[in-house]
């Protein structure tokens, strides 16, 4: 499994500015990210993404083995439209970093950070 590029305490610059226009901060936490996949196992980048610390709060039936998260969605009735029960699979896709600036705490992916 791939290791995180940054560590807690690293000073980084961000490609995307914070709400307050800040572009530099310090990493205060690191979480593994699980990205939804297509049936063939490739990442579905427009799909949902889950952070490792949030998996314990999923209320739907699910399994998690450290690498793969599987969630079973029940049949849902939206009035005139019924969505059949289905299963979504999420696989480890990288790390997310909480970066603290002077004014805000923001979550960033590895690709959007650069060590100072």
N, CA, C and O of each residue as an XYZ file, in Angstrom:
464
protein
N       0.835     -1.182      0.000
C       0.000      0.000      0.000
C       0.880      1.246      0.000
O       1.923      1.294      0.653
N       0.448      2.219     -0.725
C       1.224      3.449     -0.853
C       1.219      4.231      0.461
O       0.226      4.242      1.189
N       2.327      4.873      0.744
C       2.479      5.664      1.963
C       2.124      7.128      1.697
O       2.204      7.601      0.564
N       1.737      7.824      2.742
C       1.420      9.244      2.630
C       2.689     10.025      2.289
O       3.759      9.736      2.823
N       2.571     10.997      1.416
C       3.713     11.824      1.006
C       4.089     12.811      2.108
O       5.271     13.072      2.334
N       3.086     13.357      2.792
C       3.316     14.366      3.827
C       3.070     13.757      5.200
O       2.509     12.668      5.320
N       3.500     14.478      6.238
C       3.250     14.020      7.599
C       2.718     15.193      8.424
O       2.831     16.354      8.029
N       2.141     14.866      9.565
C       1.602     15.901     10.447
C       2.734     16.843     10.844
O       3.828     16.406     11.201
N       2.452     18.142     10.773
C       3.439     19.161     11.103
C       4.116     19.762      9.887
O       4.734     20.821      9.995
N       4.018     19.112      8.720
C       4.618     19.659      7.497
C       3.950     20.972      7.119
O       2.728     21.107      7.196
N       4.764     21.934      6.711
C       4.266     23.201      6.163
C       4.078     22.996      4.671
O       4.972     22.495      3.989
N       2.907     23.386      4.161
C       2.588     23.160      2.752
C       1.974     24.407      2.128
O       1.432     25.280      2.807
N       2.084     24.449      0.791
C       1.334     25.455      0.033
C       0.259     24.705     -0.739
O       0.448     23.559     -1.148
N      -0.867     25.370     -0.929
C      -1.999     24.749     -1.581
C      -2.247     25.397     -2.935
O      -2.124     26.612     -3.087
N      -2.600     24.570     -3.919
C      -2.962     25.116     -5.233
C      -4.285     25.863     -5.156
O      -4.476     26.881     -5.821
N      -5.194     25.347     -4.341
C      -6.513     25.953     -4.192
C      -6.510     26.811     -2.930
O      -6.152     26.329     -1.856
N      -6.900     28.064     -3.049
C      -6.919     28.971     -1.904
C      -8.052     28.604     -0.945
O      -9.047     27.995     -1.341
N      -7.882     28.986      0.319
C      -8.952     28.807      1.297
C     -10.032     29.860      1.045
O      -9.886     30.709      0.165
N     -11.105     29.799      1.817
C     -12.174     30.804      1.707
C     -11.661     32.221      1.948
O     -12.264     33.193      1.493
N     -10.552     32.329      2.662
C      -9.997     33.629      3.000
C      -8.800     33.997      2.131
O      -8.083     34.948      2.441
N      -8.577     33.264      1.059
C      -7.496     33.577      0.124
C      -6.122     33.101      0.571
O      -5.118     33.485     -0.029
N      -6.051     32.272      1.609
C      -4.764     31.796      2.112
C      -4.242     30.661      1.236
O      -5.021     29.878      0.691
N      -2.924     30.578      1.104
C      -2.314     29.548      0.255
C      -1.252     28.722      0.971
O      -0.628     27.860      0.354
N      -1.036     28.969      2.264
C      -0.049     28.206      3.028
C      -0.624     27.810      4.377
O      -1.422     28.538      4.969
N      -0.201     26.629      4.858
C      -0.667     26.169      6.146
C       0.141     24.994      6.636
O       1.187     24.663      6.077
N      -0.360     24.357      7.700
C       0.320     23.225      8.323
C      -0.625     22.032      8.373
O      -1.805     22.188      8.689
N      -0.120     20.852      8.067
C      -0.919     19.634      8.109
C      -1.138     19.239      9.568
O      -0.186     19.101     10.337
N      -2.426     19.056      9.940
C      -2.754     18.705     11.319
C      -3.365     17.307     11.438
O      -3.421     16.753     12.536
N      -3.824     16.731     10.320
C      -4.295     15.345     10.355
C      -4.262     14.743      8.955
O      -4.306     15.448      7.947
N      -4.181     13.404      8.930
C      -4.107     12.658      7.671
C      -5.135     11.531      7.739
O      -5.242     10.834      8.748
N      -5.891     11.359      6.647
C      -6.868     10.274      6.583
C      -6.769      9.549      5.248
O      -6.480     10.151      4.214
N      -7.012      8.257      5.292
C      -7.072      7.468      4.056
C      -8.407      7.759      3.374
O      -9.429      7.929      4.039
N      -8.389      7.815      2.043
C      -9.576      8.120      1.255
C      -9.979      6.901      0.445
O      -9.130      6.217     -0.126
N     -11.284      6.629      0.396
C     -11.830      5.500     -0.354
C     -12.781      6.046     -1.411
O     -13.788      6.678     -1.091
N     -12.448      5.792     -2.678
C     -13.194      6.315     -3.825
C     -14.099      5.237     -4.407
O     -13.712      4.072     -4.490
N     -15.303      5.629     -4.808
C     -16.243      4.703     -5.436
C     -15.650      4.156     -6.728
O     -14.920      4.859     -7.427
N     -15.966      2.897     -7.047
C     -15.434      2.262     -8.254
C     -16.560      1.851     -9.194
O     -17.712      1.702     -8.786
N     -16.201      1.671    -10.455
C     -17.105      1.104    -11.453
C     -17.091     -0.413    -11.277
O     -16.315     -0.946    -10.484
N     -17.942     -1.090    -12.011
C     -18.034     -2.550    -11.932
C     -16.708     -3.229    -12.295
O     -16.395     -4.299    -11.774
N     -15.921     -2.598    -13.199
C     -14.645     -3.194    -13.617
C     -13.505     -2.904    -12.637
O     -12.372     -3.327    -12.869
N     -13.795     -2.183    -11.536
C     -12.785     -1.897    -10.520
C     -12.063     -0.573    -10.691
O     -11.307     -0.173     -9.806
N     -12.275      0.125    -11.811
C     -11.634      1.430    -12.007
C     -12.355      2.486    -11.166
O     -13.540      2.348    -10.862
N     -11.628      3.538    -10.796
C     -12.205      4.580     -9.946
C     -13.262      5.376    -10.691
O     -13.100      5.729    -11.859
N     -14.336      5.646     -9.990
C     -15.428      6.472    -10.515
C     -15.261      7.849     -9.888
O     -15.807      8.117     -8.818
N     -14.505      8.727    -10.555
C     -14.113      9.996     -9.951
C     -15.260     10.964     -9.722
O     -15.140     11.873     -8.901
N     -16.379     10.789    -10.437
C     -17.536     11.637    -10.161
C     -18.433     11.018     -9.090
O     -19.473     11.579     -8.748
N     -18.030      9.864     -8.563
C     -18.803      9.161     -7.539
C     -18.464      9.643     -6.141
O     -17.719     10.605     -5.956
N     -19.019      8.963     -5.177
C     -18.802      9.327     -3.775
C     -17.413      8.940     -3.298
O     -16.749      8.078     -3.874
N     -16.997      9.599     -2.233
C     -15.701      9.353     -1.618
C     -15.928      9.318     -0.108
O     -16.695     10.125      0.418
N     -15.275      8.398      0.592
C     -15.405      8.305      2.042
C     -14.033      8.434      2.688
O     -13.042      7.921      2.168
N     -13.982      9.124      3.829
C     -12.763      9.216      4.618
C     -12.788      8.109      5.660
O     -13.848      7.760      6.180
N     -11.622      7.561      5.961
C     -11.531      6.413      6.867
C     -12.193      6.664      8.222
O     -12.866      5.777      8.746
N     -12.017      7.842      8.793
C     -12.602      8.131     10.111
C     -14.123      8.181     10.086
O     -14.760      8.052     11.132
N     -14.714      8.367      8.911
C     -16.172      8.463      8.800
C     -16.849      7.117      8.584
O     -18.070      7.019      8.708
N     -16.084      6.080      8.266
C     -16.674      4.776      7.959
C     -17.453      4.230      9.150
O     -18.498      3.607      8.965
N     -16.972      4.450     10.350
C     -17.645      3.917     11.546
C     -19.043      4.511     11.731
O     -19.851      3.943     12.467
N     -19.347      5.629     11.088
C     -20.665      6.257     11.254
C     -21.646      5.899     10.132
O     -22.764      6.414     10.116
N     -21.258      5.037      9.205
C     -22.168      4.610      8.137
C     -23.250      3.724      8.751
O     -22.943      2.729      9.407
N     -24.506      4.084      8.539
C     -25.614      3.353      9.144
C     -26.121      2.208      8.287
O     -26.778      1.303      8.801
N     -25.835      2.223      7.001
C     -26.264      1.140      6.114
C     -25.399     -0.095      6.331
O     -24.277      0.023      6.823
N     -25.902     -1.288      5.972
C     -25.072     -2.489      6.092
C     -23.811     -2.341      5.235
O     -23.891     -1.993      4.057
N     -22.660     -2.605      5.831
C     -21.406     -2.447      5.095
C     -20.334     -3.375      5.651
O     -20.434     -3.875      6.771
N     -19.303     -3.592      4.834
C     -18.116     -4.327      5.268
C     -16.902     -3.489      4.916
O     -16.910     -2.740      3.939
N     -15.859     -3.622      5.724
C     -14.627     -2.865      5.500
C     -13.460     -3.713      5.955
O     -13.410     -4.140      7.109
N     -12.508     -3.965      5.045
C     -11.356     -4.804      5.373
C     -10.039     -4.029      5.409
O      -8.967     -4.633      5.450
N     -10.112     -2.703      5.393
C      -8.909     -1.885      5.402
C      -8.514     -1.407      4.015
O      -7.860     -0.373      3.884
N      -8.894     -2.131      2.993
C      -8.598     -1.767      1.602
C      -9.860     -1.478      0.806
O      -9.870     -0.607     -0.064
N     -10.932     -2.219      1.110
C     -12.167     -2.113      0.343
C     -13.354     -1.908      1.281
O     -13.508     -2.611      2.279
N     -14.185     -0.931      0.938
C     -15.424     -0.661      1.661
C     -16.572     -1.033      0.729
O     -16.617     -0.573     -0.412
N     -17.498     -1.860      1.207
C     -18.664     -2.263      0.426
C     -19.913     -1.856      1.203
O     -20.074     -2.228      2.365
N     -20.799     -1.088      0.557
C     -22.024     -0.624      1.205
C     -23.219     -1.169      0.437
O     -23.292     -1.044     -0.785
N     -24.157     -1.776      1.166
C     -25.379     -2.312      0.573
C     -26.509     -1.303      0.757
O     -26.937     -1.032      1.879
N     -26.987     -0.750     -0.359
C     -28.085      0.206     -0.332
C     -29.404     -0.539     -0.525
O     -29.516     -1.353     -1.441
N     -30.401     -0.280      0.316
C     -31.687     -0.964      0.176
C     -32.492     -0.372     -0.986
O     -32.130      0.667     -1.540
N     -33.570     -1.037     -1.340
C     -34.478     -0.480     -2.350
C     -35.042      0.824     -1.800
O     -35.368      0.918     -0.617
N     -35.155      1.825     -2.663
C     -35.679      3.123     -2.242
C     -36.827      3.544     -3.143
O     -36.779      3.343     -4.357
N     -37.856      4.127     -2.548
C     -39.028      4.590     -3.283
C     -39.026      6.114     -3.273
O     -39.128      6.732     -2.214
N     -38.910      6.721     -4.457
C     -38.891      8.176     -4.594
C     -40.206      8.694     -5.172
O     -40.196      9.621     -5.982
N     -41.316      8.121     -4.777
C     -42.607      8.512     -5.345
C     -42.878      7.677     -6.582
O     -43.144      6.481     -6.464
N     -42.819      8.265     -7.749
C     -43.075      7.546     -8.991
C     -41.882      6.773     -9.508
O     -41.936      6.219    -10.606
N     -40.807      6.724     -8.742
C     -39.562      6.093     -9.183
C     -39.032      5.205     -8.058
O     -38.855      5.665     -6.930
N     -38.782      3.940     -8.366
C     -38.229      3.010     -7.372
C     -36.826      2.616     -7.807
O     -36.626      2.132     -8.921
N     -35.868      2.824     -6.932
C     -34.486      2.430     -7.197
C     -34.252      1.086     -6.518
O     -34.457      0.946     -5.313
N     -33.823      0.105     -7.296
C     -33.585     -1.238     -6.763
C     -32.417     -1.239     -5.779
O     -31.546     -0.370     -5.824
N     -32.418     -2.222     -4.900
C     -31.310     -2.398     -3.961
C     -30.032     -2.636     -4.762
O     -30.053     -3.328     -5.780
N     -28.924     -2.063     -4.301
C     -27.648     -2.252     -4.993
C     -26.489     -2.148     -4.015
O     -26.660     -1.747     -2.864
N     -25.314     -2.515     -4.495
C     -24.102     -2.487     -3.684
C     -23.076     -1.588     -4.357
O     -22.853     -1.670     -5.565
N     -22.452     -0.724     -3.549
C     -21.397      0.148     -4.055
C     -20.076     -0.269     -3.414
O     -20.022     -0.582     -2.224
N     -19.024     -0.268     -4.211
C     -17.699     -0.662     -3.737
C     -16.774      0.548     -3.799
O     -16.748      1.270     -4.795
N     -16.018      0.762     -2.728
C     -15.068      1.867     -2.615
C     -13.703      1.269     -2.308
O     -13.584      0.389     -1.456
N     -12.671      1.746     -3.002
C     -11.318      1.233     -2.785
C     -10.397      2.376     -2.353
O     -10.634      3.543     -2.667
N      -9.348      2.007     -1.629
C      -8.352      2.986     -1.198
C      -7.797      3.714     -2.417
O      -7.338      3.087     -3.372
N      -7.843      5.053     -2.374
C      -7.390      5.833     -3.525
C      -6.297      6.841     -3.187
O      -5.741      7.466     -4.090
N      -5.983      7.011     -1.922
C      -4.935      7.970     -1.558
C      -5.197      8.545     -0.175
O      -5.923      7.968      0.635
N      -4.590      9.687      0.069
C      -4.695     10.323      1.383
C      -5.287     11.715      1.251
O      -5.114     12.387      0.234
N      -5.987     12.135      2.296
C      -6.508     13.494      2.405
C      -5.873     14.133      3.626
O      -5.645     13.473      4.639
N      -5.593     15.414      3.521
C      -4.869     16.127      4.574
C      -5.692     17.313      5.070
O      -6.190     18.106      4.271
N      -5.832     17.431      6.383
C      -6.455     18.613      6.971
C      -5.340     19.626      7.175
O      -4.367     19.363      7.881
N      -5.495     20.794      6.543
C      -4.479     21.840      6.604
C      -5.044     23.024      7.378
O      -6.100     23.556      7.034
N      -4.333     23.432      8.427
C      -4.725     24.559      9.274
C      -3.962     25.794      8.828
O      -2.733     25.793      8.761
N      -4.713     26.850      8.523
C      -4.112     28.151      8.228
C      -4.438     29.066      9.409
O      -4.978     28.604     10.413
N      -4.124     30.328      9.304
C      -4.431     31.251     10.394
C      -5.927     31.352     10.662
O      -6.336     31.571     11.803
N      -6.756     31.193      9.616
C      -8.181     31.463      9.766
C      -9.115     30.271      9.590
O     -10.285     30.352      9.962
N      -8.613     29.145      9.019
C      -9.547     28.061      8.700
C      -8.824     26.716      8.616
O      -7.615     26.652      8.394
N      -9.602     25.641      8.801
C      -9.112     24.271      8.640
C      -9.785     23.720      7.382
O     -11.012     23.716      7.292
N      -8.990     23.252      6.404
C      -9.533     22.807      5.117
C      -8.946     21.454      4.747
O      -7.790     21.166      5.055
N      -9.750     20.620      4.083
C      -9.323     19.297      3.646
C      -8.817     19.359      2.206
O      -9.484     19.918      1.335
N      -7.631     18.783      1.953
C      -7.016     18.787      0.624
C      -6.553     17.385      0.254
O      -6.225     16.578      1.123
N      -6.531     17.106     -1.036
C      -5.951     15.848     -1.522
C      -4.453     16.034     -1.696
O      -3.956     17.160     -1.720
N      -3.735     14.920     -1.818
C      -2.280     14.963     -1.992
C      -1.860     15.781     -3.212
O      -0.880     16.525     -3.167
N      -2.604     15.637     -4.287
C      -2.242     16.284     -5.558
C      -2.297     17.794     -5.503
O      -1.712     18.465     -6.354
N      -2.996     18.348     -4.511
C      -3.153     19.811     -4.450
C      -2.211     20.478     -3.466
O      -2.321     21.678     -3.216
N      -1.275     19.702     -2.897
C      -0.354     20.256     -1.903
C       1.099     20.158     -2.373
O       1.467     19.284     -3.159
N       1.901     21.081     -1.865
C       3.347     21.094     -2.149
C       4.049     21.473     -0.854
O       3.667     22.436     -0.190
N       5.089     20.703     -0.496
C       5.836     20.968      0.735
C       6.645     22.260      0.579
O       7.238     22.521     -0.467
N       6.651     23.052      1.641
C       7.414     24.322      1.626
C       8.800     24.043      2.199
O       9.625     24.953      2.290
